[in-house]
């Protein structure tokens, strides 16, 4: 049976008064790296910080100002990055592969272009520039034809069942309740399905809903 020596994994304990004195003297103006070096790696940065907080030892005003923070620790905006003002040069052949100002990638699609959604087979149309600027084409066609999107609780369906046929004459507006009934009706006999479809059409006519199927 392999015996593991756990003594090396035990946390260091601040038992030496000299360590406490070093912490109190140097912590206010020293960086974490400098403190670790000061203790020769005896304590980690987290251990040093926790001990300082426990002893109510804080960073000095000069230290906070040097790193762009106020007394509460919030960033003041005066801090500058180390590479500010230095011109970046990647070198090598990177110049040949960089995007030029105003250039567009080869796979860029202009506004108005379409693609088929691989998940459910609907056609998507790009309405404006951007990564997530695609919308369902049949809904956009409905809006263009009728002046607005379908009202809440309604859906646009395809009369011939073909999701790629977005011709206005092939689109019809029904409620979600009717859609559920249609999905259920698909398993019924043809004669019964025709009766249910006729009833739904008459109901829409009576209620004055637009987009009634003939």
N, C-alpha and C positions, 0 to 999 in steps of 0.2 A: 504494500500500500504506500502510495507516494504521499509524503508529508510536506505540506507547503509552509514555508517560513512566512508568517504573517507580520512579523515584526517590522519589515520594511514598509508595510502598507499602513502602519499606524500614523495618525496625524501628528505633526510636530506640536509640542506644547510650549507655550511661552513661560518657561520656568526661570530662565536666566534674566536677572535684573538688567544686565548689560544690554540684552536684546531690546528690552523695553526702553532703555535710555537712548539707544540708537534710533529706535522708531520715533520717539518723541522729538529727537534733534533733527533728523533728516527727512521724515515723511512730508512735512509741510511744503518743502521746496524741491522734492525729488520725484522723478518719473517712476512708474512701476518697474521699468527695466533697471533703473539705477538702484532701486531698493532691493531687488532680487540679487543684484551683483554685490550690494553692500553686505547682505547676509550670506553670501557665498552659496546661494541656492538652498539654504536651509528652510526657507518658507516660500510659498508660492505667492503670486500677486494677490490672489483672493484672500489668502490667510493674512497677509500684511494689511490689506484694506479693512477686513473685518475687525482685526485687532485695533486698528487706528480708530474706527468708528466706535468700538466698545469703550475705548479710553477717551473718547471725545476729542481726538486729535484731528484737526482739519487742515486742508490745504491753505497755504497763505494767499493773500490777495495778489501778490506778485505772480505766483504760480497760476492762479486762475486767469489773470489778465494775459499772461504769456500764451495760454492755450484758448484764448477767446471766450472766456466764460465769466459771468458775474459771481457774486458771493454765494448765490443760491445754487450755482452750477449750470444755469441756463446759458445757452450760446448767445453771445452779444452781437455777432456778425463781424467782429473785428479780426477774427481768425482767418488767416490766409493759408491756402494749401501749399504744400512744399514745392509744387511744380508751377505755381502761378508765374506767368510771364515767360516761361520756358517754351520755346517752339518745339512741338512734338515732331519727331522724324522716325517713322517706323523702319525705314531702310529696306534693303533688299528689293524684290520685285513688287512690293505692295502698291507702288504707284500705278502699275499697269492694271491692277484689279480693283482699284477704288472707284466708287460711284462718282461721276462728275456732277457738278451742280445742275439741277434741272433734269438729269437723266432718269429714266424709268427702267425697272427690271424687265427682262425678257418675258416673264409670265404676267406682266401687268395687263389687266383687262379694263377697257374704257367703260364709262358710265353707259348703261343700256345693254351691256353684254349679259348673256344668260348662261346658266349652267344647271345641270340636273343634280338635285340633292340625292346623294347615294343612299341615304337612310330610308326615305319613303317614296322617292320617285317624283316628287314635285319639282317644278322648274323655278329656279331662283333668278332674280334680275338685280343687277347692280344699280342702285339709285343715286349714289354719290361716291366720291373718292374716299377710300378708307378700307380697312381690313374687314370690319364687320358691318358692311353697308349693303348687304344683300337682303331682299325681301321676296316673299312668295309672289310669283308673277300673276297668278290668277286673282289674288287680292288687289294687286296694283291695277290690273285690267278692270276689275269691278269698280274701283275707286274712280278711274278715268272715265268709265262709262256712266256711272251714276252720281259722281261728284263727291262721294264719301265712302269710307270703309264700311263693311257690314256692321250693323249695330251689335252691342253686346248680347250674347245669347244666340247669335245666328252664325251660320257658316256658309261658305260658298262651295257648291259641289259641281261636279262635271256630269252633265246629262248623259253622255255616252260612256261614262266610267273611265275615260282616258285622261289621266292627270297631266298629260303633255299637251292636250288640246285646250288652249286658253282663249279660244275665240269667244267673244262676248255672248254670242248666241248659244254657246255650249255651257254657259255658266248659269247657275240658279241658286237662289238664296232660300235656305230653310232654317228652321230652328234646330237647336241641338237635340231637342226631344224628338223631332221628326227624323233627324239623322240616326238617332238610336233605333227608332222604329224601322227605318230603312235597312239598317244593318241586321236587324232581327228578321226582317221580311225576306231577306235573300235565301233563307232556308225554307221558305214556304212555297206551295204550288204556284204556278204561273198565274192562274185565274185569280187566286186570292191576292197575289201581289199587285195585279192590275187594279183591283178594287181598292186596296189600301192607298195606292198611288193616286187614284182618282179622288178619293176622299181628302187626301192631303192637299191636292190641287184646289178642290172646291173650298176648303177651309181657308186657304190663303186668299182666294178671290173674295170671299165674304169679309175677311178681316182687312182687305185692301193692302196687303203686303206687296211690295214691288218685287220684280224678278220672278213672277209666277211662271212655272213651267206649263207649256201647252200640252 
